[in-house]
Amino acid sequence: MFSLVISGILWGTGGIAGDLLRESAGLSPLAIAAYRLCVGGLLLLSVFVFRRLPLPRGVAAWRRIVLIGVLAAVFQACFFASISFTSVSVATLITIGAAPVFVLLGSGTFDRRAVGTVCLALTGFVLLSGAPTGTMSVPGIGLALAAAAGFALMTLVSARPVSGLDDLAATGFAFTLGGLLLACFADLRFNPGVGSVSLLLFLGIVPTALAYSLYFRGLRSAPATTAALMALLEPLTGAVLAATLLGDRLTVFGLVGATLLVAAVGLAALNPRRPAVT
């Protein structure tokens, strides 16, 4: 559970880092996503090689790697395509808000405690996010829901261990593949500088390589629904960082939402149901 909490907090640093990188390097959101996955994936693969770990064994292991890589690329591509039709706030609100619901539906977990925790978390998330700015277009909403479905499916798939495949290898190979897939459709050209390269490395290391490695590890000891709820720590962390570093102020509704989010995360962490081993 600790791994899931830390992963959610680390994801919250990605928004500010991505915005700063976009401003300093002039990269498009799709290019940032491609670089993010490639840098994070290659970093994990370097650790994999340094530790001299065995390559994934069996068709099932490599099939899982390809599936996670494709889902990661679809999740990122749909999210950033949604932004082009709506706005960052609208796409984020729909994607992050819908993901736990999709995981709940996909896992078939409909007990009163799980449903109540998800509802409490979503209420807090909506209050914290406030009224999103941007056009609520049908294509934008559809793409955001597709991004949420991609993240949810990646969570549900990763929750089932595969023989001969550890989390480090799965994340490293899959994210490198996903980044290369996105790179085929993105303009990757930019003038590298100390600031932009530092931000790119931070984005690839902290909210990508480290956060997702912890997230997939946490799925081994917690149900997928609980894991998806921890993703809601991302906007909470982002709001705290914005208030601390950028001087933004949380409204009363935002403070109430943050409190409800923390309460929901606490409820999920106190009594998680251990997932069944398949």
Contacts in CASP RR format, 6 or more apart in sequence:
PFRMAT RR
TARGET T0000
AUTHOR 0000-0000-0000
METHOD contacts of the structure
MODEL  1
MFSLVISGILWGTGGIAGDLLRESAGLSPLAIAAYRLCVGGLLLLSVFVF
RRLPLPRGVAAWRRIVLIGVLAAVFQACFFASISFTSVSVATLITIGAAP
VFVLLGSGTFDRRAVGTVCLALTGFVLLSGAPTGTMSVPGIGLALAAAAG
FALMTLVSARPVSGLDDLAATGFAFTLGGLLLACFADLRFNPGVGSVSLL
LFLGIVPTALAYSLYFRGLRSAPATTAALMALLEPLTGAVLAATLLGDRL
TVFGLVGATLLVAAVGLAALNPRRPAVT
1 218 0 8 1.000
1 221 0 8 1.000
1 222 0 8 1.000
1 226 0 8 1.000
1 269 0 8 1.000
1 272 0 8 1.000
3 214 0 8 1.000
3 215 0 8 1.000
3 217 0 8 1.000
3 218 0 8 1.000
4 214 0 8 1.000
4 215 0 8 1.000
4 218 0 8 1.000
4 219 0 8 1.000
4 222 0 8 1.000
4 226 0 8 1.000
4 227 0 8 1.000
4 230 0 8 1.000
5 230 0 8 1.000
5 233 0 8 1.000
5 265 0 8 1.000
5 269 0 8 1.000
6 211 0 8 1.000
6 214 0 8 1.000
7 210 0 8 1.000
7 211 0 8 1.000
7 212 0 8 1.000
7 214 0 8 1.000
7 215 0 8 1.000
7 218 0 8 1.000
7 230 0 8 1.000
8 211 0 8 1.000
8 215 0 8 1.000
8 230 0 8 1.000
8 231 0 8 1.000
8 233 0 8 1.000
8 234 0 8 1.000
8 237 0 8 1.000
9 233 0 8 1.000
9 237 0 8 1.000
10 206 0 8 1.000
10 207 0 8 1.000
10 210 0 8 1.000
10 211 0 8 1.000
10 214 0 8 1.000
10 237 0 8 1.000
11 207 0 8 1.000
11 211 0 8 1.000
11 231 0 8 1.000
11 233 0 8 1.000
11 234 0 8 1.000
11 237 0 8 1.000
12 207 0 8 1.000
12 233 0 8 1.000
12 234 0 8 1.000
12 235 0 8 1.000
12 236 0 8 1.000
12 237 0 8 1.000
12 238 0 8 1.000
12 241 0 8 1.000
13 202 0 8 1.000
13 206 0 8 1.000
13 207 0 8 1.000
13 237 0 8 1.000
13 238 0 8 1.000
13 241 0 8 1.000
14 203 0 8 1.000
14 206 0 8 1.000
14 207 0 8 1.000
15 207 0 8 1.000
15 238 0 8 1.000
16 238 0 8 1.000
16 241 0 8 1.000
16 242 0 8 1.000
16 245 0 8 1.000
16 246 0 8 1.000
17 199 0 8 1.000
17 202 0 8 1.000
17 203 0 8 1.000
17 206 0 8 1.000
17 207 0 8 1.000
18 32 0 8 1.000
18 199 0 8 1.000
18 203 0 8 1.000
20 199 0 8 1.000
21 27 0 8 1.000
21 32 0 8 1.000
21 196 0 8 1.000
21 199 0 8 1.000
21 200 0 8 1.000
21 203 0 8 1.000
22 28 0 8 1.000
22 29 0 8 1.000
22 32 0 8 1.000
24 193 0 8 1.000
24 195 0 8 1.000
24 196 0 8 1.000
24 199 0 8 1.000
25 190 0 8 1.000
25 191 0 8 1.000
25 192 0 8 1.000
25 196 0 8 1.000
25 199 0 8 1.000
25 200 0 8 1.000
26 190 0 8 1.000
27 35 0 8 1.000
27 188 0 8 1.000
27 190 0 8 1.000
28 186 0 8 1.000
28 187 0 8 1.000
29 80 0 8 1.000
29 83 0 8 1.000
30 76 0 8 1.000
30 77 0 8 1.000
30 80 0 8 1.000
30 81 0 8 1.000
30 182 0 8 1.000
30 185 0 8 1.000
30 186 0 8 1.000
31 186 0 8 1.000
31 187 0 8 1.000
31 188 0 8 1.000
31 190 0 8 1.000
32 203 0 8 1.000
33 76 0 8 1.000
33 77 0 8 1.000
33 79 0 8 1.000
33 80 0 8 1.000
33 179 0 8 1.000
33 182 0 8 1.000
33 186 0 8 1.000
34 76 0 8 1.000
34 179 0 8 1.000
34 180 0 8 1.000
34 182 0 8 1.000
34 183 0 8 1.000
34 186 0 8 1.000
34 188 0 8 1.000
35 179 0 8 1.000
35 188 0 8 1.000
35 200 0 8 1.000
35 203 0 8 1.000
35 204 0 8 1.000
36 76 0 8 1.000
36 179 0 8 1.000
36 203 0 8 1.000
36 204 0 8 1.000
36 207 0 8 1.000
36 208 0 8 1.000
37 72 0 8 1.000
37 73 0 8 1.000
37 76 0 8 1.000
37 175 0 8 1.000
37 176 0 8 1.000
37 178 0 8 1.000
37 179 0 8 1.000
37 182 0 8 1.000
37 208 0 8 1.000
38 175 0 8 1.000
38 176 0 8 1.000
38 178 0 8 1.000
38 179 0 8 1.000
38 180 0 8 1.000
38 183 0 8 1.000
39 200 0 8 1.000
39 201 0 8 1.000
39 203 0 8 1.000
39 204 0 8 1.000
39 205 0 8 1.000
39 208 0 8 1.000
39 209 0 8 1.000
40 172 0 8 1.000
40 175 0 8 1.000
40 176 0 8 1.000
40 204 0 8 1.000
40 205 0 8 1.000
40 208 0 8 1.000
40 209 0 8 1.000
41 171 0 8 1.000
41 172 0 8 1.000
41 173 0 8 1.000
41 174 0 8 1.000
41 175 0 8 1.000
41 176 0 8 1.000
41 208 0 8 1.000
41 209 0 8 1.000
42 172 0 8 1.000
42 176 0 8 1.000
43 204 0 8 1.000
43 205 0 8 1.000
43 209 0 8 1.000
44 168 0 8 1.000
44 171 0 8 1.000
44 172 0 8 1.000
44 175 0 8 1.000
44 209 0 8 1.000
44 213 0 8 1.000
45 172 0 8 1.000
45 173 0 8 1.000
45 176 0 8 1.000
47 168 0 8 1.000
48 168 0 8 1.000
48 169 0 8 1.000
48 172 0 8 1.000
53 166 0 8 1.000
53 168 0 8 1.000
53 169 0 8 1.000
55 169 0 8 1.000
56 62 0 8 1.000
56 65 0 8 1.000
56 164 0 8 1.000
56 165 0 8 1.000
56 169 0 8 1.000
56 170 0 8 1.000
56 173 0 8 1.000
57 163 0 8 1.000
57 164 0 8 1.000
57 165 0 8 1.000
58 164 0 8 1.000
60 162 0 8 1.000
60 163 0 8 1.000
60 165 0 8 1.000
61 162 0 8 1.000
61 163 0 8 1.000
61 164 0 8 1.000
61 165 0 8 1.000
61 170 0 8 1.000
64 157 0 8 1.000
64 162 0 8 1.000
64 165 0 8 1.000
64 170 0 8 1.000
65 165 0 8 1.000
65 169 0 8 1.000
65 170 0 8 1.000
65 173 0 8 1.000
65 174 0 8 1.000
65 177 0 8 1.000
66 174 0 8 1.000
66 177 0 8 1.000
67 157 0 8 1.000
67 174 0 8 1.000
68 154 0 8 1.000
68 157 0 8 1.000
68 158 0 8 1.000
68 170 0 8 1.000
68 171 0 8 1.000
68 174 0 8 1.000
69 174 0 8 1.000
69 175 0 8 1.000
69 177 0 8 1.000
69 178 0 8 1.000
69 181 0 8 1.000
70 177 0 8 1.000
70 178 0 8 1.000
70 181 0 8 1.000
71 150 0 8 1.000
71 151 0 8 1.000
71 153 0 8 1.000
71 154 0 8 1.000
71 157 0 8 1.000
72 154 0 8 1.000
72 174 0 8 1.000
72 175 0 8 1.000
72 178 0 8 1.000
72 179 0 8 1.000
73 177 0 8 1.000
73 178 0 8 1.000
73 179 0 8 1.000
73 181 0 8 1.000
73 182 0 8 1.000
74 146 0 8 1.000
74 147 0 8 1.000
74 150 0 8 1.000
75 147 0 8 1.000
75 150 0 8 1.000
75 151 0 8 1.000
75 154 0 8 1.000
76 147 0 8 1.000
76 182 0 8 1.000
77 182 0 8 1.000
77 185 0 8 1.000
78 143 0 8 1.000
78 144 0 8 1.000
78 146 0 8 1.000
78 147 0 8 1.000
78 150 0 8 1.000
79 91 0 8 1.000
79 95 0 8 1.000
79 143 0 8 1.000
79 144 0 8 1.000
79 147 0 8 1.000
80 91 0 8 1.000
81 140 0 8 1.000
81 143 0 8 1.000
82 90 0 8 1.000
82 91 0 8 1.000
82 94 0 8 1.000
82 95 0 8 1.000
82 140 0 8 1.000
82 141 0 8 1.000
82 142 0 8 1.000
82 143 0 8 1.000
82 144 0 8 1.000
82 147 0 8 1.000
83 91 0 8 1.000
85 135 0 8 1.000
85 137 0 8 1.000
85 139 0 8 1.000
85 140 0 8 1.000
85 143 0 8 1.000
86 134 0 8 1.000
86 135 0 8 1.000
86 136 0 8 1.000
86 137 0 8 1.000
86 140 0 8 1.000
86 141 0 8 1.000
86 144 0 8 1.000
87 132 0 8 1.000
87 133 0 8 1.000
87 134 0 8 1.000
87 135 0 8 1.000
89 129 0 8 1.000
89 132 0 8 1.000
89 133 0 8 1.000
89 134 0 8 1.000
90 132 0 8 1.000
90 133 0 8 1.000
90 134 0 8 1.000
90 135 0 8 1.000
90 136 0 8 1.000
90 140 0 8 1.000
90 141 0 8 1.000
90 144 0 8 1.000
91 140 0 8 1.000
91 143 0 8 1.000
91 144 0 8 1.000
91 147 0 8 1.000
92 129 0 8 1.000
92 132 0 8 1.000
92 235 0 8 1.000
93 125 0 8 1.000
93 126 0 8 1.000
93 129 0 8 1.000
93 132 0 8 1.000
94 141 0 8 1.000
94 144 0 8 1.000
94 145 0 8 1.000
94 148 0 8 1.000
95 144 0 8 1.000
95 145 0 8 1.000
95 147 0 8 1.000
95 148 0 8 1.000
95 151 0 8 1.000
96 125 0 8 1.000
96 148 0 8 1.000
96 231 0 8 1.000
96 232 0 8 1.000
96 234 0 8 1.000
96 235 0 8 1.000
97 122 0 8 1.000
97 125 0 8 1.000
97 148 0 8 1.000
97 232 0 8 1.000
98 144 0 8 1.000
98 145 0 8 1.000
98 148 0 8 1.000
98 149 0 8 1.000
98 152 0 8 1.000
99 148 0 8 1.000
99 151 0 8 1.000
99 152 0 8 1.000
99 155 0 8 1.000
99 228 0 8 1.000
99 231 0 8 1.000
100 118 0 8 1.000
100 121 0 8 1.000
100 122 0 8 1.000
100 152 0 8 1.000
100 225 0 8 1.000
100 228 0 8 1.000
100 229 0 8 1.000
100 231 0 8 1.000
100 232 0 8 1.000
101 118 0 8 1.000
101 122 0 8 1.000
101 148 0 8 1.000
102 148 0 8 1.000
102 149 0 8 1.000
102 151 0 8 1.000
102 152 0 8 1.000
102 153 0 8 1.000
103 152 0 8 1.000
103 155 0 8 1.000
103 156 0 8 1.000
103 224 0 8 1.000
103 225 0 8 1.000
103 227 0 8 1.000
103 228 0 8 1.000
104 110 0 8 1.000
104 114 0 8 1.000
104 115 0 8 1.000
104 118 0 8 1.000
104 225 0 8 1.000
104 228 0 8 1.000
106 152 0 8 1.000
106 156 0 8 1.000
107 156 0 8 1.000
107 223 0 8 1.000
107 224 0 8 1.000
107 225 0 8 1.000
109 223 0 8 1.000
109 225 0 8 1.000
109 273 0 8 1.000
113 267 0 8 1.000
113 271 0 8 1.000
114 223 0 8 1.000
114 225 0 8 1.000
117 229 0 8 1.000
117 264 0 8 1.000
117 267 0 8 1.000
117 268 0 8 1.000
118 225 0 8 1.000
118 229 0 8 1.000
118 264 0 8 1.000
120 260 0 8 1.000
120 263 0 8 1.000
120 264 0 8 1.000
120 267 0 8 1.000
121 229 0 8 1.000
121 232 0 8 1.000
121 260 0 8 1.000
121 261 0 8 1.000
121 264 0 8 1.000
121 265 0 8 1.000
121 268 0 8 1.000
122 232 0 8 1.000
123 257 0 8 1.000
123 260 0 8 1.000
124 256 0 8 1.000
124 257 0 8 1.000
124 258 0 8 1.000
124 259 0 8 1.000
124 260 0 8 1.000
124 261 0 8 1.000
124 264 0 8 1.000
125 232 0 8 1.000
125 235 0 8 1.000
125 257 0 8 1.000
125 261 0 8 1.000
126 257 0 8 1.000
127 253 0 8 1.000
127 254 0 8 1.000
127 256 0 8 1.000
127 257 0 8 1.000
127 260 0 8 1.000
128 235 0 8 1.000
128 236 0 8 1.000
128 239 0 8 1.000
128 250 0 8 1.000
128 253 0 8 1.000
128 254 0 8 1.000
128 257 0 8 1.000
128 258 0 8 1.000
128 261 0 8 1.000
129 235 0 8 1.000
130 251 0 8 1.000
130 253 0 8 1.000
130 254 0 8 1.000
151 228 0 8 1.000
151 231 0 8 1.000
152 228 0 8 1.000
155 219 0 8 1.000
155 224 0 8 1.000
155 227 0 8 1.000
155 228 0 8 1.000
156 224 0 8 1.000
158 170 0 8 1.000
158 216 0 8 1.000
158 219 0 8 1.000
159 219 0 8 1.000
159 223 0 8 1.000
159 224 0 8 1.000
159 227 0 8 1.000
159 275 0 8 1.000
160 278 0 8 1.000
161 220 0 8 1.000
161 277 0 8 1.000
161 278 0 8 1.000
162 170 0 8 1.000
167 213 0 8 1.000
167 216 0 8 1.000
167 217 0 8 1.000
167 220 0 8 1.000
168 213 0 8 1.000
170 216 0 8 1.000
171 209 0 8 1.000
171 212 0 8 1.000
171 213 0 8 1.000
171 216 0 8 1.000
172 209 0 8 1.000
175 208 0 8 1.000
175 209 0 8 1.000
175 212 0 8 1.000
190 196 0 8 1.000
215 227 0 8 1.000
215 230 0 8 1.000
218 227 0 8 1.000
219 227 0 8 1.000
219 275 0 8 1.000
221 272 0 8 1.000
221 274 0 8 1.000
221 275 0 8 1.000
222 272 0 8 1.000
222 274 0 8 1.000
222 275 0 8 1.000
223 272 0 8 1.000
223 273 0 8 1.000
223 274 0 8 1.000
223 275 0 8 1.000
224 275 0 8 1.000
225 268 0 8 1.000
226 268 0 8 1.000
226 269 0 8 1.000
226 272 0 8 1.000
226 273 0 8 1.000
229 264 0 8 1.000
229 265 0 8 1.000
229 268 0 8 1.000
230 265 0 8 1.000
230 268 0 8 1.000
232 261 0 8 1.000
232 264 0 8 1.000
232 265 0 8 1.000
233 261 0 8 1.000
233 265 0 8 1.000
236 258 0 8 1.000
236 261 0 8 1.000
236 262 0 8 1.000
239 248 0 8 1.000
239 250 0 8 1.000
239 254 0 8 1.000
239 258 0 8 1.000
242 248 0 8 1.000
243 249 0 8 1.000
243 250 0 8 1.000
250 258 0 8 1.000
END
